[in-house]
Each structure stands twice: as C-alpha cells, then as structure tokens.
C-alpha cells in the first residue's frame, strides 16, 4: 500500500525504514495468505483489493468468491461481487 504514495512520500518512508516495494509487498501478502494463520484472511482481502485496484477484475473476483464461499454469512463479499458484474 505504501508503494501507491507519491515519490517524495515514498522516499521519506524509505528513510524511516518502511518498505515501499510493491512487488515485495505483494509477494509477502501471497505468502501470508497461503501460510499465515491469524492474518491470512486479511492478506487475501488485501490481495483482492490490489487486483481490483490494478484493473485485474477477474483475479480479484476469484479471491472474493473464495472468501464469500468460506464466509457465507458475510454479505459484504457478495455485495462487492455483485458490483463487479
């Protein structure tokens, strides 16, 4: 998420020790989504947001459908999927 900031802000964040490499962030999110325990669901949701933000609607939708099937009582996933049609 930090990689989406403007260049001067990324520079300042980098000086403070924050990682602003988008590819590395996505790699770590995928690793957390696959192998994580407490943050796996959050990582999957963040991956879906990233896919949708980058214009990869189909990939984001696949992630949301998986979350929707895992948590059918959560209507937020179904509503977001419906907005993608």
C-alpha positions in Angstrom: 0.0 0.0 0.0 2.9 2.3 0.7 4.1 1.9 -2.9 1.0 3.8 -4.1 2.1 7.0 -2.3 3.8 9.9 -4.2 7.5 9.7 -4.8 8.6 12.2 -2.1 6.5 10.4 0.5 7.9 7.0 -0.5 11.4 8.5 -0.2 10.6 9.7 3.3 9.0 6.4 4.2 12.1 4.6 2.9 14.3 6.8 5.0 12.2 5.8 8.1 12.7 2.2 7.3 9.3 1.4 5.7 9.3 -0.9 2.7 7.7 0.6 -0.4 8.5 -2.1 -3.0 5.1 -3.1 -4.4 6.3 -6.4 -5.8 7.9 -7.4 -2.5 4.7 -6.4 -0.7 2.5 -8.5 -2.9 4.9 -11.4 -2.5 4.6 -11.2 1.3 0.8 -10.9 1.1 0.7 -14.0 -1.0 2.9 -15.8 1.4 0.8 -14.7 4.3 -2.4 -15.7 2.5 -1.1 -19.2 1.8 0.8 -19.9 5.0 -0.4 -17.4 7.6 -2.8 -18.1 10.4 -4.1 -15.0 12.1 -3.5 -12.6 9.2 -4.3 -15.0 6.3 -7.8 -13.7 5.7 -6.7 -10.1 5.9 -3.9 -10.8 3.4 -6.4 -12.5 1.0 -8.7 -9.4 1.2 -5.8 -7.1 0.6 -4.8 -9.2 -2.4 -8.3 -8.8 -3.8 -8.2 -5.1 -3.3 -4.9 -4.9 -5.0 -6.1 -6.9 -8.0 -9.2 -4.7 -8.3 -7.2 -1.5 -8.0 -4.8 -2.7 -10.7 -7.7 -3.4 -13.1 -7.5 -7.2 -12.8 -11.2 -7.6 -12.0 -11.3 -11.4 -12.8 -8.5 -12.2 -10.4 -10.0 -10.0 -7.7 -13.3 -11.6 -8.2 -11.9 -15.1 -7.8 -10.4 -14.2 -4.4 -13.7 -12.6 -3.3 -15.7 -15.6 -4.4 -13.4 -17.8 -2.3 -13.9 -15.6 0.7 -17.7 -15.5 0.1 -17.9 -19.3 0.0 -15.8 -19.6 3.1 -17.9 -17.0 5.0 -21.4 -17.1 3.5 -22.8 -15.2 6.4 -20.8 -12.1 5.5 -22.8 -10.3 2.9 -20.1 -7.7 2.2 -18.3 -10.1 -0.1 -21.5 -10.9 -2.1 -22.3 -7.3 -2.5 -18.8 -6.5 -3.8 -19.0 -9.4 -6.2 -22.4 -8.1 -7.5 -20.9 -4.7 -8.0 -18.2 -6.2 -10.3 -20.8 -7.6 -12.8 
